[in-house]
Amino acid sequence: MHYITEEDVRENLGMNETIAAMKEAFMEYSTGKADTRPRERIILDGIVYNTMPAILPRYGLAGLKTYIASRNGARFVVVLFDTRNMDLIAVMEANRLGQVRTGALPAMVTSLIVKEKDIPVCIIGSGFQAETQLEGLLAVYDPSQIRVYSRNYRNAVAFAQRMSSRTGRKIMAFEKVRDATMGARVINTITDSNDPIFGREDLSAAYHVNLCGGNIPNRHEVDNSVLSGSQNVIVENLEQALKESGEIIDFMRENPGRKIVELRDFIRNPEMGERTVFKSMGIGLEDVAAAHVVLKNMGITK
């Protein structure tokens, strides 16, 4: 059994490989050759314990991401079993893994929808997870503009400077959200906001929005008008979305006749569309797929 550290993950989990792994895993899921379950939470005395299981026989792996969080911090690991001999293969530290796959998945989904490469993109949020949201988009696009907005303008400026240095790309920080979002073809949100940051009136005629922050029902990164005004609303797992996503819960309540598409169905027959929304909350399938990339690059599995 291998214990795999954050440094091991950082050295062996690249963005391009992770994007490819996300697509392969969801194709397996779409044909019933992989399976996963929604996140389960146990909450007691201010401690939140989470489990996110999945099985990916293509990689010979079953496992789960499990993590514990409280006001004192959080700790993430992925536990991995070999489906061929039932051995425990690895326990993998998963903070960096979660950051990378959180950026890789929306990039993969967006690449199925928006085919133009030289588009303006916008990141809403400026923290740890926002970095890989941008890195993911840069792996599949050559943006004509890169914009960032944060509820704290100083944080947006710091993000723009940091990521400009890291990527060699010009990144513009905006003080007003409408200035950042209007004209952007792709917008990725990654915040913990309880109140909508922007609405349909802040977007152009064509938009794709990846909602990647907030996986508890009281959080809302965008107004319902963004989802209601779209042609397609996509989620990883509808059962989980209806438990955890404030945006999806509100959308279904206010639009009872509208259909939400699960990614495993969408990936087999993607519709591009001019107005689309993808709500990502993270499921165990993604963590096991990303962990496979690490194990393969370390020579532990094929």
N, C-alpha and C positions, 0 to 999 in steps of 0.2 A: 504494500500500500504506500502510495506517495503522498507526502504533504507538500502542497504547491503554494508558494508564497505570493504576495502581491508583486514582488519584483519579478518572479518567474512569469506571472501573467503579463506584466508590462513588457517584458522582452519577447513574448511569444504570441501576442494577440494584436495583430495589425487590423486596421480599419477595413481595408479592401477584402481581406479574407473573411472578416466577420460579416460584412455585407453579403458576400456569396453564401456563407453558412446560413444566414437568416433566410435567404431565398430557398435554399435547398431544404431546410427544415420545414418551412411552411408548405412546400410542394409535397413533402412526405406526409405532413399532417392532412393535406387536402385529399389525399388518396387513402387515408386510413392506415398508413404505414408508420405513423407516429401518433402519440396521444399526449395530452396534458390536462391539467385540472386548474380551475381558478385558485387564486391565492386564498389561503385560510389564515385567519388571525385569531390569536388568543390575547385578550387584553385584561390585565389584572394589576392593580396597584401601580398604575403608571408605566407598566412594562408591556410592550407589544411584541409577541412572538409570531413569526410568519413562516409559512411553508409553501413552496411552489414546485410541485412534482411534474415530471415528464418522462417519457420513454421514447428513445430514438433508435430502434433496432438497426437502421442503416449504419449507424456508427458503433453498434454493439454497446450502447449505453442506456442506462436508466439512472435517474437521480433526482435530486431536488436542490433548489436554492433554499436555504433557510437562514433567517437572520433575526436578530433581537435588537430592539431599540427602546430607548427611554431618554429622559432628559440628560442622562449621563453619557449618551453617545449611541453608537450602533456598531454591530459586527455582522459581516456577511460571509457565508461560505457556501460552496456547492459540494455536495456529497455525490460521488459517482460510483456506480456498480457496472460490472461487465455482464451483459445479458446472456453471454454464451456459457460462462462458467460460474456465474453468480458471485464472483469475487468482488470485494471492495477495492476499487482501483485507486481512488484518490479522494482526499479532502482538499479543496481548493479555496484559498482566500479570494473573495469575490467583490471587493469594492471597485477595483479598476475594471474587472470584467463587466460589472453592471454598468459602469460609465460608458464603456466602449459599445456594448450591445444596445444601450439606450440611444446612442447616436447612429448606430448602424441600421437599426430596423426602419426608422422613418426615412432614411436615405434610400433604402431598398424599395420601400413602398412608393416613394416619390418618383423614383426612376421608372416605375411602371406606368405612371400617369403623365408626367411632364417630360416630353421628349426633347424639347429645346435645351441646349446646353448653356448658352450664354444669357442667363436670366438674372434679374435682380433677386436676391434672397435676403431674408430678414430673420434675425434671431431675437426673440423676446425672452430676456433673462440673461444674466451675466455671471452666473456662478460656475461651480465645478462641472455640473452636467452640461452647461451651455457650450463648453469647449468642444466636446465630442459631437454635439449637434452640428456645429459648424464643420468640424473635421469630416463628418459623414457626408454632408452636402458637397464639400470640396472633393470628395472621392468620386462623385458621380456627375458633378457640374463644374463648369468654368464660369462662375458668375460675372455678369457685367458690373454688378454692384453688390457689396456686402454691407448690410446695415445691422445695427444692434440698438435695441431699446431696453432700458431697465427702469424700474420704478425709482431707482436711485441713479440719477444721471452720472454721478461720479463713478459708480460701479460700471456703467456702460462705457465711459471713457477709458477706465482701466482695462476692461475687457478688450476694447478695440486696440489699445496699445499692445497689450500682451499677445493677443492673437495675430496682430499684424506682424509682430516680431517673429512669432513662431511659424507663420505660414508664408510670409513674404507677400501678403496681399493687403491692399488698402481696405480698411474697415472703418466705416463711418458711424459714430455714435450720435443718437438723436435724443433730444430732450422731450419731444412730444411724440406720442405713440403714432398718431395719424401720419406724421411726416415720415416715420420709419416704415409703416405698413403700406401706405398708398403707393401703388405701382409695383410692389414686390410680387413676383409670381409665386414664390414659395415662402411660407412663414412658419418657422418652428418656434413653439412656445415651450419653455421649460422653467416654470416658476411654481411657487407654493401659494399663489394668490387665491384668496377667498372671494374676491370680487372681480367680475369681468374686466379685462384690461382693454379690450377693443371689441367693436361690433361690426356688422356688415357695412355700415356707412364709412368705415375706415379702410375698406378694401376696394380694389379695382374690380373691373368686370370679370376678370379671370383670376382665380386664386386657388392654391392648394395650401391648406393649413394642417400642420402636424401638431396636435396637442399632446405634449409629452410630459407635462408636469401635473401633479395632483392626482392621487389615487384614493382619495376619501371624498364622500359625497358633498361635503360643504365647500369644496374648492371649485372655483370656476375661473378658467383663464380667459374665456371669451363669452360674449353674449350669445344667447340662443339664436339670434338672427344670423350668425355665421353658419351654424349648422342648418337652420331652416332654409337659408338661401342657397344651399349647396345642392348639387345634383346627386352626389354620392356621399354617404357617411359610412366609414369603414372602422371596424374595431378588431382587435386580436381575438377576443373571446367575449361573446355577447353576455353570457351569464356573469362573467366578472365585471364587465362594463356596467351592467344594471345594478351591481352591488356597490361599485366603487367610484364611478364617474359622475360627478354632478352635472356635467354637460350632457351626457347621454341620458341620464335619468330625466332631466328637464326636457330634452328633445322628444323623448318618447311620450312624455305626459302631454306636451303641447302639440305634437304631431302624431296622433295615434294611428294614422293611416300610412305613415312613411315607413320604409323598410331600412334597416341597418344591415350592412353586409359584413360578414366575418371575413377576415383576411384569407383564411384557408379556401374560401369560395372565390373571393376576388382575384386571388393570384392565378387561378386557372383561366380566368376570362376577364382580364382587367379592362375597365372602361376609362379612357383618359378623362374626358369631361373638362369643362372650363372652371367649374367650382366644386371642389372636393375637400373633404375633411377626413383626416385619419386620427383617431384617438388611441394613443398607446399608453398602456399602464404597466406593461411587463408581465410576461408569463414564463413559467419554468422551461418551456420548450426552447426559448431563446437562450437561457442560461446554459442549458445542457449543450446546445449547438455551439455556443461560444466556447464552452469548456472543452469541447472536442477539438477545436482549433488549437488550443493551448496544448492539450495532450499529444496531438499529432506533431506539432512543431517541436515538442520536447522529446519526441521519439518514444513515447510511452505507448501510444496506439497508432494504428495506421489510418 
